[in-house]
Amino acid sequence: MKDVRVDGEGEFRCWNCGNKGLLAKRTFRSKVLVGVGALLTKKKLKCQTCGEFNDTGNAKPFDGPAAR
């Protein structure tokens, strides 16, 4: 899981494909490991195009998608 990217307009973009369509979801791993306590965990941003999860901790500048 990589950090989400921020473009010049301040919008979040996927680190893998550069798409702007991100949904806030909990990872399957957190649901399995923590169980019901997963409701207390922080949500990650999941890309609707490539399905990769983006960590929202330290957003880096967007310089192009990693999967070119």
PDB file of N, CA, C, O and CB in Angstrom:
ATOM      1  N   MET A   1       0.836  -1.162   0.000  1.00  0.00           N
ATOM      2  CA  MET A   1       0.000   0.000   0.000  1.00  0.00           C
ATOM      3  C   MET A   1       0.889   1.236   0.000  1.00  0.00           C
ATOM      4  O   MET A   1       1.808   1.356   0.810  1.00  0.00           O
ATOM      5  CB  MET A   1      -0.956  -0.008   1.204  1.00  0.00           C
ATOM      6  N   LYS A   2       0.608   2.133  -0.901  1.00  0.00           N
ATOM      7  CA  LYS A   2       1.411   3.350  -1.036  1.00  0.00           C
ATOM      8  C   LYS A   2       0.593   4.566  -0.618  1.00  0.00           C
ATOM      9  O   LYS A   2      -0.629   4.493  -0.490  1.00  0.00           O
ATOM     10  CB  LYS A   2       1.917   3.515  -2.487  1.00  0.00           C
ATOM     11  N   ASP A   3       1.276   5.673  -0.410  1.00  0.00           N
ATOM     12  CA  ASP A   3       0.609   6.916  -0.026  1.00  0.00           C
ATOM     13  C   ASP A   3      -0.116   7.517  -1.216  1.00  0.00           C
ATOM     14  O   ASP A   3       0.345   7.441  -2.355  1.00  0.00           O
ATOM     15  CB  ASP A   3       1.617   7.922   0.543  1.00  0.00           C
ATOM     16  N   VAL A   4      -1.262   8.116  -0.923  1.00  0.00           N
ATOM     17  CA  VAL A   4      -2.050   8.784  -1.946  1.00  0.00           C
ATOM     18  C   VAL A   4      -1.259   9.980  -2.478  1.00  0.00           C
ATOM     19  O   VAL A   4      -0.385  10.500  -1.785  1.00  0.00           O
ATOM     20  CB  VAL A   4      -3.431   9.232  -1.382  1.00  0.00           C
ATOM     21  N   ARG A   5      -1.551  10.409  -3.672  1.00  0.00           N
ATOM     22  CA  ARG A   5      -0.877  11.553  -4.298  1.00  0.00           C
ATOM     23  C   ARG A   5      -1.845  12.728  -4.388  1.00  0.00           C
ATOM     24  O   ARG A   5      -3.058  12.537  -4.470  1.00  0.00           O
ATOM     25  CB  ARG A   5      -0.339  11.180  -5.712  1.00  0.00           C
ATOM     26  N   VAL A   6      -1.302  13.942  -4.373  1.00  0.00           N
ATOM     27  CA  VAL A   6      -2.103  15.158  -4.497  1.00  0.00           C
ATOM     28  C   VAL A   6      -1.637  15.903  -5.736  1.00  0.00           C
ATOM     29  O   VAL A   6      -0.447  16.169  -5.904  1.00  0.00           O
ATOM     30  CB  VAL A   6      -1.986  16.057  -3.218  1.00  0.00           C
ATOM     31  N   ASP A   7      -2.604  16.244  -6.618  1.00  0.00           N
ATOM     32  CA  ASP A   7      -2.226  16.966  -7.838  1.00  0.00           C
ATOM     33  C   ASP A   7      -2.154  18.465  -7.569  1.00  0.00           C
ATOM     34  O   ASP A   7      -2.336  18.894  -6.430  1.00  0.00           O
ATOM     35  CB  ASP A   7      -3.230  16.677  -8.976  1.00  0.00           C
ATOM     36  N   GLY A   8      -1.894  19.257  -8.584  1.00  0.00           N
ATOM     37  CA  GLY A   8      -1.722  20.692  -8.457  1.00  0.00           C
ATOM     38  C   GLY A   8      -2.969  21.422  -7.992  1.00  0.00           C
ATOM     39  O   GLY A   8      -2.872  22.525  -7.454  1.00  0.00           O
ATOM     40  N   GLU A   9      -4.148  20.823  -8.192  1.00  0.00           N
ATOM     41  CA  GLU A   9      -5.410  21.438  -7.794  1.00  0.00           C
ATOM     42  C   GLU A   9      -5.837  21.020  -6.392  1.00  0.00           C
ATOM     43  O   GLU A   9      -6.891  21.441  -5.915  1.00  0.00           O
ATOM     44  CB  GLU A   9      -6.495  21.080  -8.787  1.00  0.00           C
ATOM     45  N   GLY A  10      -5.026  20.192  -5.727  1.00  0.00           N
ATOM     46  CA  GLY A  10      -5.330  19.757  -4.366  1.00  0.00           C
ATOM     47  C   GLY A  10      -6.238  18.538  -4.284  1.00  0.00           C
ATOM     48  O   GLY A  10      -6.740  18.224  -3.204  1.00  0.00           O
ATOM     49  N   GLU A  11      -6.462  17.840  -5.399  1.00  0.00           N
ATOM     50  CA  GLU A  11      -7.318  16.659  -5.405  1.00  0.00           C
ATOM     51  C   GLU A  11      -6.476  15.402  -5.231  1.00  0.00           C
ATOM     52  O   GLU A  11      -5.355  15.317  -5.732  1.00  0.00           O
ATOM     53  CB  GLU A  11      -8.135  16.583  -6.707  1.00  0.00           C
ATOM     54  N   PHE A  12      -7.034  14.422  -4.511  1.00  0.00           N
ATOM     55  CA  PHE A  12      -6.339  13.161  -4.328  1.00  0.00           C
ATOM     56  C   PHE A  12      -6.366  12.343  -5.612  1.00  0.00           C
ATOM     57  O   PHE A  12      -7.368  12.316  -6.326  1.00  0.00           O
ATOM     58  CB  PHE A  12      -6.961  12.369  -3.179  1.00  0.00           C
ATOM     59  N   ARG A  13      -5.238  11.672  -5.895  1.00  0.00           N
ATOM     60  CA  ARG A  13      -5.127  10.779  -7.055  1.00  0.00           C
ATOM     61  C   ARG A  13      -4.505   9.469  -6.612  1.00  0.00           C
ATOM     62  O   ARG A  13      -3.709   9.437  -5.673  1.00  0.00           O
ATOM     63  CB  ARG A  13      -4.283  11.431  -8.192  1.00  0.00           C
ATOM     64  N   CYS A  14      -4.866   8.392  -7.285  1.00  0.00           N
ATOM     65  CA  CYS A  14      -4.320   7.068  -6.986  1.00  0.00           C
ATOM     66  C   CYS A  14      -2.837   7.035  -7.333  1.00  0.00           C
ATOM     67  O   CYS A  14      -2.425   7.556  -8.369  1.00  0.00           O
ATOM     68  CB  CYS A  14      -5.086   5.965  -7.762  1.00  0.00           C
ATOM     69  N   TRP A  15      -2.035   6.420  -6.462  1.00  0.00           N
ATOM     70  CA  TRP A  15      -0.592   6.334  -6.708  1.00  0.00           C
ATOM     71  C   TRP A  15      -0.295   5.410  -7.879  1.00  0.00           C
ATOM     72  O   TRP A  15       0.740   5.564  -8.528  1.00  0.00           O
ATOM     73  CB  TRP A  15       0.142   5.842  -5.453  1.00  0.00           C
ATOM     74  N   ASN A  16      -1.174   4.454  -8.167  1.00  0.00           N
ATOM     75  CA  ASN A  16      -0.906   3.455  -9.198  1.00  0.00           C
ATOM     76  C   ASN A  16      -1.335   3.900 -10.588  1.00  0.00           C
ATOM     77  O   ASN A  16      -0.553   3.822 -11.535  1.00  0.00           O
ATOM     78  CB  ASN A  16      -1.599   2.172  -8.851  1.00  0.00           C
ATOM     79  N   CYS A  17      -2.579   4.369 -10.716  1.00  0.00           N
ATOM     80  CA  CYS A  17      -3.087   4.692 -12.057  1.00  0.00           C
ATOM     81  C   CYS A  17      -3.359   6.176 -12.278  1.00  0.00           C
ATOM     82  O   CYS A  17      -3.549   6.593 -13.421  1.00  0.00           O
ATOM     83  CB  CYS A  17      -4.345   3.926 -12.311  1.00  0.00           C
ATOM     84  N   GLY A  18      -3.384   6.987 -11.216  1.00  0.00           N
ATOM     85  CA  GLY A  18      -3.612   8.418 -11.355  1.00  0.00           C
ATOM     86  C   GLY A  18      -5.075   8.823 -11.397  1.00  0.00           C
ATOM     87  O   GLY A  18      -5.378   9.991 -11.642  1.00  0.00           O
ATOM     88  N   ASN A  19      -5.989   7.894 -11.166  1.00  0.00           N
ATOM     89  CA  ASN A  19      -7.417   8.185 -11.216  1.00  0.00           C
ATOM     90  C   ASN A  19      -7.846   9.014 -10.007  1.00  0.00           C
ATOM     91  O   ASN A  19      -7.255   8.903  -8.933  1.00  0.00           O
ATOM     92  CB  ASN A  19      -8.225   6.884 -11.281  1.00  0.00           C
ATOM     93  N   LYS A  20      -8.875   9.843 -10.183  1.00  0.00           N
ATOM     94  CA  LYS A  20      -9.396  10.659  -9.091  1.00  0.00           C
ATOM     95  C   LYS A  20     -10.548   9.984  -8.362  1.00  0.00           C
ATOM     96  O   LYS A  20     -10.955  10.459  -7.301  1.00  0.00           O
ATOM     97  CB  LYS A  20      -9.844  12.000  -9.618  1.00  0.00           C
ATOM     98  N   GLY A  21     -11.091   8.883  -8.902  1.00  0.00           N
ATOM     99  CA  GLY A  21     -12.236   8.199  -8.302  1.00  0.00           C
ATOM    100  C   GLY A  21     -11.814   7.304  -7.147  1.00  0.00           C
ATOM    101  O   GLY A  21     -11.475   6.141  -7.361  1.00  0.00           O
ATOM    102  N   LEU A  22     -11.829   7.830  -5.924  1.00  0.00           N
ATOM    103  CA  LEU A  22     -11.412   7.077  -4.749  1.00  0.00           C
ATOM    104  C   LEU A  22     -12.570   6.973  -3.766  1.00  0.00           C
ATOM    105  O   LEU A  22     -13.297   7.942  -3.545  1.00  0.00           O
ATOM    106  CB  LEU A  22     -10.188   7.736  -4.080  1.00  0.00           C
ATOM    107  N   LEU A  23     -12.736   5.786  -3.176  1.00  0.00           N
ATOM    108  CA  LEU A  23     -13.758   5.552  -2.156  1.00  0.00           C
ATOM    109  C   LEU A  23     -13.093   5.202  -0.837  1.00  0.00           C
ATOM    110  O   LEU A  23     -12.078   4.506  -0.816  1.00  0.00           O
ATOM    111  CB  LEU A  23     -14.727   4.426  -2.588  1.00  0.00           C
ATOM    112  N   ALA A  24     -13.658   5.680   0.263  1.00  0.00           N
ATOM    113  CA  ALA A  24     -13.122   5.361   1.585  1.00  0.00           C
ATOM    114  C   ALA A  24     -13.653   3.994   2.021  1.00  0.00           C
ATOM    115  O   ALA A  24     -14.860   3.825   2.195  1.00  0.00           O
ATOM    116  CB  ALA A  24     -13.503   6.464   2.626  1.00  0.00           C
ATOM    117  N   LYS A  25     -12.754   3.017   2.197  1.00  0.00           N
ATOM    118  CA  LYS A  25     -13.125   1.664   2.608  1.00  0.00           C
ATOM    119  C   LYS A  25     -12.102   1.128   3.587  1.00  0.00           C
ATOM    120  O   LYS A  25     -10.972   1.611   3.659  1.00  0.00           O
ATOM    121  CB  LYS A  25     -13.245   0.729   1.390  1.00  0.00           C
ATOM    122  N   ARG A  26     -12.516   0.124   4.340  1.00  0.00           N
ATOM    123  CA  ARG A  26     -11.589  -0.597   5.207  1.00  0.00           C
ATOM    124  C   ARG A  26     -11.050  -1.787   4.432  1.00  0.00           C
ATOM    125  O   ARG A  26     -11.771  -2.389   3.636  1.00  0.00           O
ATOM    126  CB  ARG A  26     -12.281  -1.053   6.535  1.00  0.00           C
ATOM    127  N   THR A  27      -9.793  -2.129   4.658  1.00  0.00           N
ATOM    128  CA  THR A  27      -9.180  -3.251   3.955  1.00  0.00           C
ATOM    129  C   THR A  27      -9.710  -4.572   4.499  1.00  0.00           C
ATOM    130  O   THR A  27     -10.125  -4.652   5.656  1.00  0.00           O
ATOM    131  CB  THR A  27      -7.647  -3.197   4.079  1.00  0.00           C
ATOM    132  N   PHE A  28      -9.696  -5.594   3.672  1.00  0.00           N
ATOM    133  CA  PHE A  28     -10.127  -6.926   4.079  1.00  0.00           C
ATOM    134  C   PHE A  28      -9.234  -7.441   5.201  1.00  0.00           C
ATOM    135  O   PHE A  28      -9.702  -8.118   6.116  1.00  0.00           O
ATOM    136  CB  PHE A  28     -10.105  -7.897   2.881  1.00  0.00           C
ATOM    137  N   ARG A  29      -7.972  -7.121   5.127  1.00  0.00           N
ATOM    138  CA  ARG A  29      -7.012  -7.557   6.142  1.00  0.00           C
ATOM    139  C   ARG A  29      -7.376  -7.015   7.527  1.00  0.00           C
ATOM    140  O   ARG A  29      -7.296  -7.742   8.516  1.00  0.00           O
ATOM    141  CB  ARG A  29      -5.597  -7.109   5.760  1.00  0.00           C
ATOM    142  N   SER A  30      -7.773  -5.748   7.601  1.00  0.00           N
ATOM    143  CA  SER A  30      -8.149  -5.183   8.903  1.00  0.00           C
ATOM    144  C   SER A  30      -9.417  -5.830   9.431  1.00  0.00           C
ATOM    145  O   SER A  30      -9.564  -6.006  10.640  1.00  0.00           O
ATOM    146  CB  SER A  30      -8.341  -3.665   8.799  1.00  0.00           C
ATOM    147  N   LYS A  31     -10.337  -6.187   8.538  1.00  0.00           N
ATOM    148  CA  LYS A  31     -11.577  -6.837   8.956  1.00  0.00           C
ATOM    149  C   LYS A  31     -11.295  -8.220   9.530  1.00  0.00           C
ATOM    150  O   LYS A  31     -11.915  -8.619  10.516  1.00  0.00           O
ATOM    151  CB  LYS A  31     -12.553  -6.942   7.777  1.00  0.00           C
ATOM    152  N   VAL A  32     -10.362  -8.960   8.920  1.00  0.00           N
ATOM    153  CA  VAL A  32     -10.042 -10.307   9.368  1.00  0.00           C
ATOM    154  C   VAL A  32      -9.233 -10.275  10.668  1.00  0.00           C
ATOM    155  O   VAL A  32      -9.527 -11.025  11.599  1.00  0.00           O
ATOM    156  CB  VAL A  32      -9.268 -11.057   8.279  1.00  0.00           C
ATOM    157  N   LEU A  33      -8.235  -9.426  10.732  1.00  0.00           N
ATOM    158  CA  LEU A  33      -7.360  -9.383  11.902  1.00  0.00           C
ATOM    159  C   LEU A  33      -8.035  -8.803  13.137  1.00  0.00           C
ATOM    160  O   LEU A  33      -7.814  -9.287  14.247  1.00  0.00           O
ATOM    161  CB  LEU A  33      -6.134  -8.582  11.587  1.00  0.00           C
ATOM    162  N   VAL A  34      -8.845  -7.782  12.960  1.00  0.00           N
ATOM    163  CA  VAL A  34      -9.412  -7.070  14.097  1.00  0.00           C
ATOM    164  C   VAL A  34     -10.858  -7.475  14.363  1.00  0.00           C
ATOM    165  O   VAL A  34     -11.347  -7.282  15.476  1.00  0.00           O
ATOM    166  CB  VAL A  34      -9.331  -5.575  13.866  1.00  0.00           C
ATOM    167  N   GLY A  35     -11.549  -8.028  13.379  1.00  0.00           N
ATOM    168  CA  GLY A  35     -12.939  -8.433  13.555  1.00  0.00           C
ATOM    169  C   GLY A  35     -13.849  -7.232  13.706  1.00  0.00           C
ATOM    170  O   GLY A  35     -13.777  -6.286  12.921  1.00  0.00           O
ATOM    171  N   VAL A  36     -14.711  -7.268  14.724  1.00  0.00           N
ATOM    172  CA  VAL A  36     -15.662  -6.178  14.952  1.00  0.00           C
ATOM    173  C   VAL A  36     -14.929  -4.881  15.285  1.00  0.00           C
ATOM    174  O   VAL A  36     -15.431  -3.795  14.996  1.00  0.00           O
ATOM    175  CB  VAL A  36     -16.639  -6.542  16.087  1.00  0.00           C
ATOM    176  N   GLY A  37     -13.762  -4.985  15.882  1.00  0.00           N
ATOM    177  CA  GLY A  37     -12.960  -3.801  16.197  1.00  0.00           C
ATOM    178  C   GLY A  37     -12.494  -3.055  14.966  1.00  0.00           C
ATOM    179  O   GLY A  37     -11.983  -1.942  15.080  1.00  0.00           O
ATOM    180  N   ALA A  38     -12.661  -3.651  13.772  1.00  0.00           N
ATOM    181  CA  ALA A  38     -12.262  -2.979  12.537  1.00  0.00           C
ATOM    182  C   ALA A  38     -13.062  -1.702  12.310  1.00  0.00           C
ATOM    183  O   ALA A  38     -12.636  -0.826  11.557  1.00  0.00           O
ATOM    184  CB  ALA A  38     -12.432  -3.916  11.347  1.00  0.00           C
ATOM    185  N   LEU A  39     -14.213  -1.594  12.953  1.00  0.00           N
ATOM    186  CA  LEU A  39     -15.003  -0.367  12.825  1.00  0.00           C
ATOM    187  C   LEU A  39     -14.277   0.829  13.415  1.00  0.00           C
ATOM    188  O   LEU A  39     -14.604   1.972  13.098  1.00  0.00           O
ATOM    189  CB  LEU A  39     -16.356  -0.534  13.502  1.00  0.00           C
ATOM    190  N   LEU A  40     -13.294   0.577  14.270  1.00  0.00           N
ATOM    191  CA  LEU A  40     -12.518   1.658  14.883  1.00  0.00           C
ATOM    192  C   LEU A  40     -11.276   2.016  14.084  1.00  0.00           C
ATOM    193  O   LEU A  40     -10.636   3.031  14.363  1.00  0.00           O
ATOM    194  CB  LEU A  40     -12.119   1.273  16.283  1.00  0.00           C
ATOM    195  N   THR A  41     -10.921   1.198  13.093  1.00  0.00           N
ATOM    196  CA  THR A  41      -9.714   1.466  12.309  1.00  0.00           C
ATOM    197  C   THR A  41      -9.978   2.568  11.287  1.00  0.00           C
ATOM    198  O   THR A  41     -11.122   2.833  10.920  1.00  0.00           O
ATOM    199  CB  THR A  41      -9.230   0.183  11.601  1.00  0.00           C
ATOM    200  N   LYS A  42      -8.908   3.196  10.841  1.00  0.00           N
ATOM    201  CA  LYS A  42      -8.998   4.267   9.859  1.00  0.00           C
ATOM    202  C   LYS A  42      -9.263   3.682   8.475  1.00  0.00           C
ATOM    203  O   LYS A  42      -8.675   2.667   8.101  1.00  0.00           O
ATOM    204  CB  LYS A  42      -7.708   5.114   9.852  1.00  0.00           C
ATOM    205  N   LYS A  43     -10.140   4.319   7.728  1.00  0.00           N
ATOM    206  CA  LYS A  43     -10.436   3.866   6.370  1.00  0.00           C
ATOM    207  C   LYS A  43      -9.319   4.280   5.428  1.00  0.00           C
ATOM    208  O   LYS A  43      -8.672   5.307   5.637  1.00  0.00           O
ATOM    209  CB  LYS A  43     -11.784   4.431   5.885  1.00  0.00           C
ATOM    210  N   LYS A  44      -9.095   3.492   4.404  1.00  0.00           N
ATOM    211  CA  LYS A  44      -8.145   3.794   3.338  1.00  0.00           C
ATOM    212  C   LYS A  44      -8.934   4.213   2.103  1.00  0.00           C
ATOM    213  O   LYS A  44     -10.133   3.946   2.013  1.00  0.00           O
ATOM    214  CB  LYS A  44      -7.221   2.565   3.028  1.00  0.00           C
ATOM    215  N   LEU A  45      -8.282   4.855   1.166  1.00  0.00           N
ATOM    216  CA  LEU A  45      -8.930   5.245  -0.080  1.00  0.00           C
ATOM    217  C   LEU A  45      -8.675   4.171  -1.128  1.00  0.00           C
ATOM    218  O   LEU A  45      -7.527   3.905  -1.483  1.00  0.00           O
ATOM    219  CB  LEU A  45      -8.419   6.627  -0.568  1.00  0.00           C
ATOM    220  N   LYS A  46      -9.758   3.546  -1.629  1.00  0.00           N
ATOM    221  CA  LYS A  46      -9.629   2.494  -2.642  1.00  0.00           C
ATOM    222  C   LYS A  46      -9.965   3.076  -4.006  1.00  0.00           C
ATOM    223  O   LYS A  46     -10.993   3.731  -4.176  1.00  0.00           O
ATOM    224  CB  LYS A  46     -10.554   1.280  -2.317  1.00  0.00           C
ATOM    225  N   CYS A  47      -9.089   2.832  -4.975  1.00  0.00           N
ATOM    226  CA  CYS A  47      -9.290   3.322  -6.337  1.00  0.00           C
ATOM    227  C   CYS A  47     -10.372   2.494  -7.022  1.00  0.00           C
ATOM    228  O   CYS A  47     -10.352   1.265  -6.947  1.00  0.00           O
ATOM    229  CB  CYS A  47      -7.966   3.270  -7.147  1.00  0.00           C
ATOM    230  N   GLN A  48     -11.309   3.154  -7.684  1.00  0.00           N
ATOM    231  CA  GLN A  48     -12.383   2.464  -8.384  1.00  0.00           C
ATOM    232  C   GLN A  48     -11.909   1.844  -9.688  1.00  0.00           C
ATOM    233  O   GLN A  48     -12.553   0.927 -10.198  1.00  0.00           O
ATOM    234  CB  GLN A  48     -13.520   3.418  -8.656  1.00  0.00           C
ATOM    235  N   THR A  49     -10.812   2.315 -10.233  1.00  0.00           N
ATOM    236  CA  THR A  49     -10.328   1.807 -11.511  1.00  0.00           C
ATOM    237  C   THR A  49      -9.426   0.587 -11.356  1.00  0.00           C
ATOM    238  O   THR A  49      -9.688  -0.457 -11.952  1.00  0.00           O
ATOM    239  CB  THR A  49      -9.587   2.892 -12.243  1.00  0.00           C
ATOM    240  N   CYS A  50      -8.369   0.712 -10.563  1.00  0.00           N
ATOM    241  CA  CYS A  50      -7.392  -0.378 -10.461  1.00  0.00           C
ATOM    242  C   CYS A  50      -7.550  -1.220  -9.201  1.00  0.00           C
ATOM    243  O   CYS A  50      -6.962  -2.298  -9.114  1.00  0.00           O
ATOM    244  CB  CYS A  50      -6.002   0.185 -10.504  1.00  0.00           C
ATOM    245  N   GLY A  51      -8.339  -0.753  -8.208  1.00  0.00           N
ATOM    246  CA  GLY A  51      -8.584  -1.524  -7.001  1.00  0.00           C
ATOM    247  C   GLY A  51      -7.500  -1.437  -5.946  1.00  0.00           C
ATOM    248  O   GLY A  51      -7.571  -2.141  -4.938  1.00  0.00           O
ATOM    249  N   GLU A  52      -6.487  -0.587  -6.150  1.00  0.00           N
ATOM    250  CA  GLU A  52      -5.403  -0.441  -5.170  1.00  0.00           C
ATOM    251  C   GLU A  52      -5.855   0.438  -4.011  1.00  0.00           C
ATOM    252  O   GLU A  52      -6.630   1.377  -4.192  1.00  0.00           O
ATOM    253  CB  GLU A  52      -4.140   0.156  -5.833  1.00  0.00           C
ATOM    254  N   PHE A  53      -5.357   0.119  -2.810  1.00  0.00           N
ATOM    255  CA  PHE A  53      -5.627   0.939  -1.642  1.00  0.00           C
ATOM    256  C   PHE A  53      -4.543   1.999  -1.518  1.00  0.00           C
ATOM    257  O   PHE A  53      -3.366   1.730  -1.758  1.00  0.00           O
ATOM    258  CB  PHE A  53      -5.704   0.074  -0.361  1.00  0.00           C
ATOM    259  N   ASN A  54      -4.949   3.206  -1.142  1.00  0.00           N
ATOM    260  CA  ASN A  54      -4.057   4.346  -0.965  1.00  0.00           C
ATOM    261  C   ASN A  54      -4.078   4.767   0.488  1.00  0.00           C
ATOM    262  O   ASN A  54      -5.149   5.031   1.035  1.00  0.00           O
ATOM    263  CB  ASN A  54      -4.461   5.524  -1.884  1.00  0.00           C
ATOM    264  N   ASP A  55      -2.925   4.836   1.127  1.00  0.00           N
ATOM    265  CA  ASP A  55      -2.831   5.280   2.505  1.00  0.00           C
ATOM    266  C   ASP A  55      -2.887   6.802   2.530  1.00  0.00           C
ATOM    267  O   ASP A  55      -2.234   7.463   1.723  1.00  0.00           O
ATOM    268  CB  ASP A  55      -1.532   4.756   3.175  1.00  0.00           C
ATOM    269  N   THR A  56      -3.653   7.352   3.443  1.00  0.00           N
ATOM    270  CA  THR A  56      -3.848   8.802   3.482  1.00  0.00           C
ATOM    271  C   THR A  56      -2.894   9.497   4.442  1.00  0.00           C
ATOM    272  O   THR A  56      -3.037  10.698   4.669  1.00  0.00           O
ATOM    273  CB  THR A  56      -5.271   9.120   3.872  1.00  0.00           C
ATOM    274  N   GLY A  57      -1.936   8.795   5.007  1.00  0.00           N
ATOM    275  CA  GLY A  57      -1.019   9.359   5.991  1.00  0.00           C
ATOM    276  C   GLY A  57      -0.237  10.551   5.497  1.00  0.00           C
ATOM    277  O   GLY A  57      -0.454  11.660   5.986  1.00  0.00           O
ATOM    278  N   ASN A  58       0.658  10.375   4.556  1.00  0.00           N
ATOM    279  CA  ASN A  58       1.501  11.457   4.032  1.00  0.00           C
ATOM    280  C   ASN A  58       1.302  11.554   2.529  1.00  0.00           C
ATOM    281  O   ASN A  58       1.926  10.815   1.767  1.00  0.00           O
ATOM    282  CB  ASN A  58       3.006  11.220   4.375  1.00  0.00           C
ATOM    283  N   ALA A  59       0.443  12.453   2.103  1.00  0.00           N
ATOM    284  CA  ALA A  59       0.180  12.613   0.674  1.00  0.00           C
ATOM    285  C   ALA A  59       1.388  13.240   0.000  1.00  0.00           C
ATOM    286  O   ALA A  59       1.910  14.258   0.455  1.00  0.00           O
ATOM    287  CB  ALA A  59      -1.082  13.475   0.435  1.00  0.00           C
ATOM    288  N   LYS A  60       1.824  12.626  -1.084  1.00  0.00           N
ATOM    289  CA  LYS A  60       2.966  13.125  -1.846  1.00  0.00           C
ATOM    290  C   LYS A  60       2.476  13.818  -3.118  1.00  0.00           C
ATOM    291  O   LYS A  60       1.348  13.569  -3.543  1.00  0.00           O
ATOM    292  CB  LYS A  60       3.942  11.969  -2.195  1.00  0.00           C
ATOM    293  N   PRO A  61       3.281  14.672  -3.732  1.00  0.00           N
ATOM    294  CA  PRO A  61       2.875  15.328  -4.970  1.00  0.00           C
ATOM    295  C   PRO A  61       2.694  14.316  -6.097  1.00  0.00           C
ATOM    296  O   PRO A  61       3.431  13.334  -6.185  1.00  0.00           O
ATOM    297  CB  PRO A  61       3.904  16.384  -5.373  1.00  0.00           C
ATOM    298  N   PHE A  62       1.709  14.562  -6.955  1.00  0.00           N
ATOM    299  CA  PHE A  62       1.428  13.685  -8.084  1.00  0.00           C
ATOM    300  C   PHE A  62       2.351  14.050  -9.233  1.00  0.00           C
ATOM    301  O   PHE A  62       2.313  15.170  -9.741  1.00  0.00           O
ATOM    302  CB  PHE A  62      -0.058  13.786  -8.517  1.00  0.00           C
ATOM    303  N   ASP A  63       3.183  13.094  -9.640  1.00  0.00           N
ATOM    304  CA  ASP A  63       4.083  13.329 -10.770  1.00  0.00           C
ATOM    305  C   ASP A  63       3.842  12.329 -11.894  1.00  0.00           C
ATOM    306  O   ASP A  63       4.701  12.136 -12.755  1.00  0.00           O
ATOM    307  CB  ASP A  63       5.537  13.254 -10.313  1.00  0.00           C
ATOM    308  N   GLY A  64       2.694  11.705 -11.884  1.00  0.00           N
ATOM    309  CA  GLY A  64       2.348  10.723 -12.906  1.00  0.00           C
ATOM    310  C   GLY A  64       2.068   9.378 -12.267  1.00  0.00           C
ATOM    311  O   GLY A  64       2.571   9.097 -11.179  1.00  0.00           O
ATOM    312  N   PRO A  65       1.270   8.534 -12.923  1.00  0.00           N
ATOM    313  CA  PRO A  65       0.952   7.222 -12.368  1.00  0.00           C
ATOM    314  C   PRO A  65       2.152   6.287 -12.366  1.00  0.00           C
ATOM    315  O   PRO A  65       3.017   6.375 -13.237  1.00  0.00           O
ATOM    316  CB  PRO A  65      -0.178   6.594 -13.144  1.00  0.00           C
ATOM    317  N   ALA A  66       2.201   5.397 -11.393  1.00  0.00           N
ATOM    318  CA  ALA A  66       3.300   4.438 -11.294  1.00  0.00           C
ATOM    319  C   ALA A  66       3.177   3.365 -12.373  1.00  0.00           C
ATOM    320  O   ALA A  66       4.190   2.860 -12.856  1.00  0.00           O
ATOM    321  CB  ALA A  66       3.325   3.790  -9.899  1.00  0.00           C
ATOM    322  N   ALA A  67       1.952   3.010 -12.756  1.00  0.00           N
ATOM    323  CA  ALA A  67       1.721   1.964 -13.758  1.00  0.00           C
ATOM    324  C   ALA A  67       1.548   2.598 -15.129  1.00  0.00           C
ATOM    325  O   ALA A  67       0.427   2.746 -15.617  1.00  0.00           O
ATOM    326  CB  ALA A  67       0.478   1.110 -13.394  1.00  0.00           C
ATOM    327  N   ARG A  68       2.643   2.965 -15.734  1.00  0.00           N
ATOM    328  CA  ARG A  68       2.581   3.603 -17.063  1.00  0.00           C
ATOM    329  C   ARG A  68       2.606   2.568 -18.142  1.00  0.00           C
ATOM    330  O   ARG A  68       2.562   2.908 -19.325  1.00  0.00           O
ATOM    331  CB  ARG A  68       3.735   4.583 -17.263  1.00  0.00           C
TER     332      ARG A  68
END
